[in-house]
């Protein structure tokens, strides 16, 4: 809100994030409209943020499903469609959510991978130590 209606001030206010610019003296009607516009924009921003959060969660879920399919493909030498069909069919037979099953596949694969990496690192250190002794 300002006493001044200079174009430069109005432009600067909008550039700095103002949603509206009221010039004094402010009428009840102008203030009412500005408040309604502000509330509507706040509601739209909240809805957009909720939509962004849902999209982000869906993207994360889809990524895990894709990773699980890739793990299953590599393990059993299947193509993508076969792997997806088998995982989906199994999830249905167990009355489990596809996403939950895929998260379990990825999690167990990561745990197995970490364990194998630890064993390998230990083996490398042992071999290195054996070489120093000889």
Backbone as CSV, one residue per row, in Angstrom:
resi,resn,N_x,N_y,N_z,CA_x,CA_y,CA_z,C_x,C_y,C_z
1,UNK,0.848,-1.143,0.000,0.000,0.000,0.000,0.911,1.229,0.000
2,UNK,0.545,2.188,-0.824,1.383,3.379,-0.923,0.530,4.571,-1.303
3,UNK,1.088,5.749,-1.046,0.453,6.989,-1.499,0.779,7.257,-2.943
4,UNK,1.800,6.563,-3.447,2.324,6.902,-4.766,1.850,5.901,-5.820
5,UNK,1.550,6.443,-6.992,1.096,5.593,-8.094,2.091,5.632,-9.242
6,UNK,3.348,5.917,-8.953,4.359,5.976,-10.003,4.553,4.582,-10.603
7,UNK,4.639,4.560,-11.913,4.793,3.273,-12.611,6.032,2.511,-12.145
8,UNK,7.118,3.245,-11.905,8.351,2.582,-11.485,8.175,1.885,-10.134
9,UNK,7.491,2.543,-9.199,7.258,1.945,-7.880,6.356,0.719,-7.983
10,UNK,5.326,0.832,-8.816,4.411,-0.299,-8.995,5.167,-1.472,-9.619
11,UNK,5.959,-1.194,-10.651,6.727,-2.254,-11.317,7.712,-2.895,-10.340
12,UNK,8.382,-2.065,-9.533,9.340,-2.589,-8.561,8.624,-3.469,-7.529
13,UNK,7.454,-3.050,-7.079,6.696,-3.834,-6.093,6.344,-5.205,-6.661
14,UNK,5.885,-5.249,-7.906,5.544,-6.527,-8.531,6.788,-7.392,-8.745
15,UNK,7.898,-6.774,-9.107,9.146,-7.523,-9.287,9.616,-8.146,-7.973
16,UNK,9.321,-7.500,-6.869,9.734,-8.000,-5.562,8.723,-8.961,-4.953
17,UNK,7.674,-9.311,-5.722,6.744,-10.342,-5.271,5.385,-9.863,-4.812
18,UNK,5.095,-8.594,-4.974,3.780,-8.097,-4.576,2.712,-8.735,-5.462
19,UNK,1.599,-9.078,-4.857,0.488,-9.662,-5.600,-0.524,-8.594,-6.003
20,UNK,-0.483,-7.470,-5.310,-1.398,-6.384,-5.593,-0.752,-5.091,-5.122
21,UNK,-1.238,-3.993,-5.611,-0.694,-2.695,-5.240,-1.876,-1.760,-5.023
22,UNK,-2.049,-1.300,-3.800,-3.155,-0.402,-3.474,-2.617,1.003,-3.250
23,UNK,-3.371,1.960,-3.720,-2.975,3.360,-3.574,-3.910,4.023,-2.567
24,UNK,-3.317,4.734,-1.617,-4.100,5.415,-0.595,-4.818,6.606,-1.201
25,UNK,-5.943,6.959,-0.754,-6.769,6.296,0.246,-7.418,5.043,-0.366
26,UNK,-7.488,3.996,0.442,-8.019,2.717,-0.013,-9.495,2.629,0.336
27,UNK,-10.268,2.253,-0.668,-11.701,2.065,-0.416,-11.939,0.664,0.142
28,UNK,-13.067,0.502,0.817,-13.414,-0.815,1.347,-13.513,-1.845,0.231
29,UNK,-14.077,-1.434,-0.898,-14.241,-2.351,-2.017,-12.883,-2.802,-2.568
30,UNK,-11.946,-1.884,-2.735,-10.618,-2.230,-3.258,-9.884,-3.156,-2.292
31,UNK,-10.001,-2.867,-0.990,-9.350,-3.708,0.008,-9.969,-5.102,0.028
32,UNK,-11.281,-5.150,-0.079,-12.002,-6.417,-0.106,-11.550,-7.279,-1.296
33,UNK,-11.456,-6.657,-2.456,-11.032,-7.371,-3.661,-9.589,-7.857,-3.501
34,UNK,-8.721,-7.003,-2.983,-7.312,-7.371,-2.815,-7.170,-8.548,-1.846
35,UNK,-7.933,-8.542,-0.772,-7.874,-9.637,0.206,-8.381,-10.929,-0.432
36,UNK,-9.511,-10.850,-1.167,-10.047,-12.057,-1.831,-9.054,-12.618,-2.844
37,UNK,-8.420,-11.738,-3.613,-7.423,-12.186,-4.591,-6.252,-12.848,-3.864
38,UNK,-5.803,-12.256,-2.782,-4.706,-12.830,-2.010,-5.054,-14.194,-1.434
39,UNK,-6.258,-14.331,-0.896,-6.695,-15.618,-0.348,-6.810,-16.682,-1.435
40,UNK,-7.351,-16.281,-2.585,-7.455,-17.225,-3.714,-6.078,-17.686,-4.175
41,UNK,-5.143,-16.749,-4.270,-3.783,-17.115,-4.673,-3.122,-18.024,-3.637
42,UNK,-3.351,-17.749,-2.357,-2.790,-18.599,-1.306,-3.355,-20.017,-1.414
43,UNK,-4.653,-20.127,-1.675,-5.265,-21.451,-1.846,-4.687,-22.173,-3.059
44,UNK,-4.523,-21.447,-4.153,-3.938,-22.051,-5.357,-2.508,-22.516,-5.105
45,UNK,-1.733,-21.703,-4.394,-0.353,-22.086,-4.070,-0.320,-23.331,-3.188
46,UNK,-1.238,-23.408,-2.225,-1.299,-24.583,-1.362,-1.660,-25.830,-2.177
47,UNK,-2.624,-25.705,-3.080,-3.005,-26.827,-3.936,-1.857,-27.240,-4.853
48,UNK,-1.137,-26.267,-5.380,0.015,-26.583,-6.230,1.104,-27.312,-5.446
49,UNK,1.340,-26.891,-4.220,2.345,-27.544,-3.380,1.925,-28.984,-3.067
50,UNK,0.655,-29.186,-2.766,0.162,-30.541,-2.506,0.291,-31.404,-3.761
51,UNK,-0.015,-30.830,-4.897,0.122,-31.556,-6.162,1.579,-31.900,-6.430
52,UNK,2.484,-30.965,-6.156,3.910,-31.215,-6.336,4.379,-32.346,-5.432
53,UNK,3.908,-32.350,-4.190,4.281,-33.414,-3.256,3.772,-34.771,-3.733
54,UNK,2.530,-34.818,-4.240,1.986,-36.080,-4.759,2.774,-36.558,-5.974
55,UNK,3.120,-35.638,-6.865,3.899,-35.999,-8.050,5.286,-36.499,-7.671
56,UNK,5.895,-35.864,-6.688,7.216,-36.283,-6.237,7.160,-37.682,-5.635
57,UNK,6.130,-37.945,-4.826,5.979,-39.270,-4.225,5.740,-40.321,-5.302
58,UNK,4.933,-39.982,-6.291,4.664,-40.910,-7.397,5.924,-41.177,-8.192
59,UNK,6.710,-40.155,-8.425,7.965,-40.316,-9.168,8.929,-41.222,-8.404
60,UNK,9.030,-41.033,-7.103,9.897,-41.875,-6.277,9.416,-43.322,-6.316
61,UNK,8.115,-43.500,-6.219,7.538,-44.843,-6.261,7.797,-45.509,-7.611
62,UNK,7.591,-44.776,-8.686,7.844,-45.324,-10.024,9.308,-45.692,-10.218
63,UNK,10.201,-44.894,-9.646,11.626,-45.181,-9.739,11.944,-46.504,-9.036
64,UNK,11.356,-46.700,-7.848,11.600,-47.950,-7.115,11.040,-49.149,-7.875
65,UNK,9.880,-48.988,-8.477,9.303,-50.072,-9.267,10.216,-50.396,-10.442
66,UNK,10.726,-49.382,-11.117,11.626,-49.599,-12.255,12.913,-50.291,-11.820
67,UNK,13.454,-49.886,-10.678,14.680,-50.505,-10.178,14.419,-51.978,-9.847
68,UNK,13.290,-52.248,-9.197,12.951,-53.629,-8.840,12.803,-54.480,-10.101
69,UNK,12.182,-53.928,-11.110,12.027,-54.661,-12.372,13.399,-54.945,-12.978
70,UNK,14.279,-53.962,-12.947,15.632,-54.150,-13.460,16.397,-55.224,-12.702
71,UNK,16.258,-55.227,-11.388,16.921,-56.251,-10.563,16.396,-57.630,-10.949
72,UNK,15.079,-57.742,-11.071,14.461,-59.027,-11.401,14.847,-59.467,-12.814
73,UNK,14.900,-58.514,-13.733,15.316,-58.816,-15.114,16.725,-59.403,-15.135
74,UNK,17.638,-58.743,-14.443,19.034,-59.172,-14.434,19.190,-60.532,-13.754
75,UNK,18.462,-60.731,-12.676,18.595,-61.977,-11.905,18.086,-63.185,-12.679
76,UNK,16.978,-63.014,-13.417,16.350,-64.157,-14.083,16.390,-64.069,-15.603
77,UNK,17.197,-63.135,-16.119,17.406,-63.000,-17.558,16.075,-62.888,-18.319
78,UNK,15.258,-61.933,-17.905,13.956,-61.697,-18.526,13.946,-60.330,-19.177
79,UNK,12.982,-60.116,-20.074,12.824,-58.766,-20.609,11.936,-57.963,-19.649
80,UNK,11.830,-56.697,-19.899,11.121,-55.800,-18.977,9.662,-56.211,-18.794
81,UNK,8.999,-56.521,-19.887,7.578,-56.887,-19.814,7.375,-58.167,-19.002
82,UNK,8.211,-59.161,-19.240,8.105,-60.418,-18.487,8.338,-60.175,-16.998
83,UNK,9.363,-59.417,-16.688,9.685,-59.144,-15.285,8.538,-58.408,-14.602
84,UNK,8.004,-57.392,-15.253,6.897,-56.632,-14.670,5.682,-57.527,-14.472
85,UNK,5.349,-58.321,-15.490,4.184,-59.208,-15.389,4.327,-60.185,-14.225
86,UNK,5.512,-60.747,-14.053,5.717,-61.719,-12.976,5.647,-61.065,-11.599
87,UNK,6.262,-59.902,-11.476,6.227,-59.195,-10.187,4.788,-58.791,-9.860
88,UNK,4.095,-58.261,-10.846,2.705,-57.835,-10.633,1.813,-59.023,-10.275
89,UNK,1.968,-60.125,-11.003,1.159,-61.311,-10.732,1.417,-61.837,-9.322
90,UNK,2.682,-61.836,-8.922,3.020,-62.309,-7.571,2.410,-61.387,-6.510
91,UNK,2.509,-60.089,-6.724,1.936,-59.134,-5.777,0.431,-59.374,-5.633
92,UNK,-0.240,-59.581,-6.746,-1.683,-59.847,-6.696,-1.971,-61.151,-5.954
93,UNK,-1.180,-62.177,-6.226,-1.426,-63.477,-5.583,-1.245,-63.391,-4.075
94,UNK,-0.388,-62.476,-3.635,-0.131,-62.289,-2.208,-1.000,-61.187,-1.603
95,UNK,-1.843,-60.590,-2.444,-2.684,-59.457,-2.040,-1.838,-58.336,-1.437
96,UNK,-0.719,-58.110,-2.091,0.215,-57.066,-1.656,0.209,-55.948,-2.694
97,UNK,0.543,-54.770,-2.248,0.680,-53.654,-3.184,1.957,-53.856,-3.995
98,UNK,1.873,-53.585,-5.278,3.032,-53.695,-6.164,4.180,-52.844,-5.629
99,UNK,3.863,-51.641,-5.211,4.900,-50.728,-4.715,5.594,-51.297,-3.487
100,UNK,4.835,-51.895,-2.588,5.418,-52.463,-1.365,6.355,-53.613,-1.712
101,UNK,5.904,-54.483,-2.599,6.744,-55.606,-3.015,8.027,-55.113,-3.675
102,UNK,7.916,-54.111,-4.539,9.100,-53.576,-5.223,10.054,-52.917,-4.233
103,UNK,9.518,-52.221,-3.244,10.382,-51.637,-2.215,11.147,-52.729,-1.476
104,UNK,10.490,-53.867,-1.219,11.160,-54.983,-0.554,12.258,-55.568,-1.433
105,UNK,11.989,-55.677,-2.733,13.000,-56.200,-3.663,14.230,-55.298,-3.648
106,UNK,14.010,-53.998,-3.777,15.126,-53.042,-3.810,15.875,-53.048,-2.488
107,UNK,15.140,-53.030,-1.389,15.767,-53.003,-0.066,16.612,-54.250,0.167
108,UNK,16.059,-55.421,-0.140,16.821,-56.650,0.094,18.025,-56.730,-0.835
109,UNK,17.867,-56.224,-2.050,18.992,-56.207,-2.989,20.101,-55.294,-2.468
110,UNK,19.722,-54.129,-1.965,20.713,-53.187,-1.426,21.419,-53.775,-0.217
111,UNK,20.676,-54.462,0.658,21.288,-55.074,1.835,22.270,-56.162,1.407
112,UNK,21.855,-56.988,0.447,22.734,-58.048,-0.050,23.978,-57.441,-0.686
113,UNK,23.790,-56.373,-1.468,24.908,-55.705,-2.135,25.884,-55.145,-1.105
114,UNK,25.354,-54.524,-0.045,26.225,-53.976,1.008,27.016,-55.089,1.681
115,UNK,26.342,-56.194,1.982,27.021,-57.315,2.621,28.121,-57.863,1.715
116,UNK,27.808,-58.044,0.440,28.820,-58.553,-0.491,29.988,-57.582,-0.620
117,UNK,29.700,-56.290,-0.604,30.770,-55.290,-0.669,31.659,-55.372,0.562
118,UNK,31.068,-55.545,1.731,31.856,-55.674,2.966,32.745,-56.909,2.912
119,UNK,32.168,-58.024,2.449,32.947,-59.255,2.341,34.092,-59.063,1.361
120,UNK,33.809,-58.396,0.237,34.843,-58.161,-0.768,35.945,-57.264,-0.229
121,UNK,35.589,-56.204,0.459,36.595,-55.311,1.042,37.469,-56.062,2.037
122,UNK,36.852,-56.906,2.849,37.606,-57.712,3.800,38.569,-58.639,3.060
123,UNK,38.080,-59.269,1.994,38.926,-60.161,1.196,40.099,-59.429,0.571
124,UNK,39.854,-58.237,0.062,40.926,-57.437,-0.544,41.970,-57.091,0.516
125,UNK,41.531,-56.683,1.712,42.482,-56.352,2.785,43.294,-57.584,3.184
126,UNK,42.638,-58.723,3.262,43.355,-59.956,3.625,44.397,-60.313,2.576
127,UNK,43.996,-60.229,1.301,44.942,-60.556,0.228,46.119,-59.597,0.252
128,UNK,45.825,-58.332,0.492,46.873,-57.320,0.563,47.819,-57.606,1.732
129,UNK,47.259,-57.978,2.865,48.069,-58.300,4.045,48.912,-59.554,3.784
130,UNK,48.329,-60.543,3.100,49.062,-61.769,2.772,50.246,-61.469,1.850
131,UNK,50.071,-60.549,0.919,51.151,-60.182,0.001,52.304,-59.508,0.749
132,UNK,51.959,-58.660,1.734,52.999,-57.978,2.513,53.817,-58.973,3.334
133,UNK,53.140,-59.999,3.829,53.847,-61.000,4.659,54.784,-61.868,3.837
134,UNK,54.457,-62.080,2.553,55.304,-62.973,1.768,56.445,-62.273,1.098
